[in-house]
Amino acid sequence: MLTSLEIKKLTTIEEMETIQKLERDVWGMDPIPVHQTATAIKNGGLMLGAFDENELIGFSYGFPGYANGEAFLCSHMLGIHQSYRDKGIGALLKVAQREAAEEMGYNLIRWTFDPLQSRNAYLNLSKLNGICNDYLVNCYGEMVDGINKGLPSDRFNIEWRISSSHVKQQLNYDVTPIYPFEVLNRNDFPAINDMEQTLQTIDYNEMSIAVPIPAEFMEIKKHNP
């Protein structure tokens, strides 16, 4: 954890331009146009920057969304400079986002993440207590950035009820994993044997059912696409 870390709201055109540089570094693609981020922030959106001694090292960006009669903050991007990952900065940005969103009058934040990214899953589901009810198949179509290129963009959709006790309290659940699958290891991928037959015999009344995913998915994509 960085002792010098500072998280603050970003609002100016110059700050949006600084965000663009970090976007390029993180995703290796053209950034969101400044006129779009600046307009969103003036109309219910939120841009937060994480700084180490005045150097931008991470950010989160969200814009207003609306569905089923409810307004919410759509948390579209969260990026951390490669040199500062695995230091808990993503979690701190999400907590700051929750606090700022509550001040703005939001009760709900929504976002998506790749279900094969185990670090993101741990942050979103275990540390933040987000809830996923939707699996979105090829959510964004074919993506060509450095992180997502080469695979369908399947996503979990997360709902974060930021005013709820589920989010704000330290909750303890019995999440003892139940593996109903015979898991094989094929070229670094966990594979399920006789999957169709297994799916027909699962007791879906169990509290939890664990499905294996690769621990280091990005490394597999890099070396064995």
N, C-alpha and C positions, 0 to 999 in steps of 0.2 A: 504494500500500500504506500502511496506517495504522500509524504507529510506536507508537501508544498502544493498539492492539488487544489485548484479552485474551479468551481462550476458556476457559470453565470449565463443569463439570457443574452442572446445576440439579436440585434435589431437593425443595425446600419448596413448600408450597401457595402461598405468596406469589409465588414465582418462576414457578409455573405460571400464575398470574393475570396476571403481566407478559407472559408468552408470548402469552396470549390477545389482548391489545391489539395486539401486532405481527401476529398472524395476521389480525386484522380489517383492519389497514392494508395488508397484502400481498395478500390474496385477496378482500377485500370481502365476506366471508361470516361466518356464525356460527362461532366457534372450537370446537375440540374441548373437551368438558367437562373441567374440572379433575379430577373424580373418575376419569376414564378415564386421563388422562396420569399422574396420581399413582400409580394402581394399576399401570400398565405399568412405570413406573420402579422400583417396589418389587419387580418380578418379572421382572427381566432386561432391561428397557427402558433407554433412554439419551436424555437431553435435554441438549443443549449450547447455551450461549448465547455470542454474540460481543458484546463490550462496547467502546465507545469512551468512555473516561473515565466509567465506571460507567453509561453509557446503553446499554440493549439495542438493538442494531442488526441482529442476525441470530440465527438458531437452527437447529438440526437436531433432529429427533425420530424415534426408532426404537423398535420394540417387538419382542419375540421372535417368530420364525416357525419353522415346522417343515415339511419336505417331503422325501420320498424318503429317510427315515431320518436326516436331518441337521437340527440346529438352526442357525438363523442369525438375524442381526439384520435386521429388515425396516425399512429407512430410509424412513419414510412422508412426512416433510415437511422441506423446507429452504427457509427464507425469509430474504430480506435486505430491509431498509428501502430504499425507493426512492432515498433520497438517498445510499445507500452501495453501489449496484450498480456492476458493472464495475470493482471495485477488488481482485479476487482473494479476497474474503472467503469466497465459497462454497467455493473450493478449500481454504482453510485450515480451514474447518469440517469438510470431508470428511476431511482428513488427521487432524484431532483425533479425529473419530469412529472412524477406522480404528485409531488408537493405543488409544483407550479400549475399543473392542470387543475388541481382542486381549487387553488386560488382563483383560477379563471372560470370556475363554475362547472367543470366537467366531473362526471361521476364514473365515466367509462373510458378506457384507452384500449384500442385494438391494434394488432399488428400480426404479421405472418413471419414464419421462419421455416427453414429447411429441416424437416424431421430427421434427416441423417446427420445433422450437425450436433454432435453430442454435447459440446460445450454450451451452445445456445439453448439446447433443451434443458440442461441443468439450470442455467440462469433463469429462463422463462417459466419453467414449471416448478422447480424445486425451491429456488431462492426467492423468486418474486410471487409465487403462488398464482400464476396465471392459469387460466382454464381453457382447454382446447375442446371444442365440440365439432369442429369441421376439418376434414381433410380435403384440400383443394388440389385437384389434379391439373398439372401443368398451368398453374395459376397465372403466370406472366408470359406464357409461350416460350419460345426459344430465346435464351438470353446469351449475350456474347461478351459479357465482362469477364475479367480474369478469374473471379471466384465461381461463377455459375455456368460458364461455357461448357457445353458438351452433354448436358443431361436435361430431361424435362424439369420444369420448375414446379415440382410438387411442393406444397406448403401446408403446415399446420396454421390454422387461424386462431389467434390467442385473444381472449377477452379478459381484461384486467379491471375488475370492479374496485376502483381505488379507494372508495369510501367504506368498503365492506370489512367486517372482522376477519374474513378469510384472507384478505391481503394484509391487514394491519397487525394482526396478532400472530405470535409464534405458534404455529399449529403442529401438532404431532400426530401423524397418521401411521397406521400399520401398513407399510408398503412392502411387506415381505413378498418378493417376486415369485410368481407362479409361472413356470416355464412349461406350457403344455406341448412344446415342440421338441423334436429331436433335432438338435442344432449341429450342423456339420461345418467344417472350415474348408472353404474352397478358394484358394488363391487370395487369402486375407479377407474374404467375405464370409460372414456367417450365412449359412444357407439352411433352409428348413426342409427336412425330409418328409415326403408324403404330405405336403401342405394341404391339399384339398381334403384328404381324409381327416387330417387333424382338425381343420376348421369345423368339420361336422360334429366332432366329438367334444369340443370345448364347452365347459360349464361357464356360461357368461354371467352367472350370478356371483362368481368369485369377486372379492374386493379389488384384486388387481391381477392382470395378466401381462407378463413381461414378454416383449418381442425383441430379439437381439438386433442390434445395428453395429456397424463398424465403429471402433473407438476413435480411429484417426481417419475420417472419411476424406479430408482434404489431401492427405498423403497418398491415399489410394488413387484418388483422381489424378494426382500429379504423376504417379509412377505406373499406373495401370488403368488408363482411361477406358 
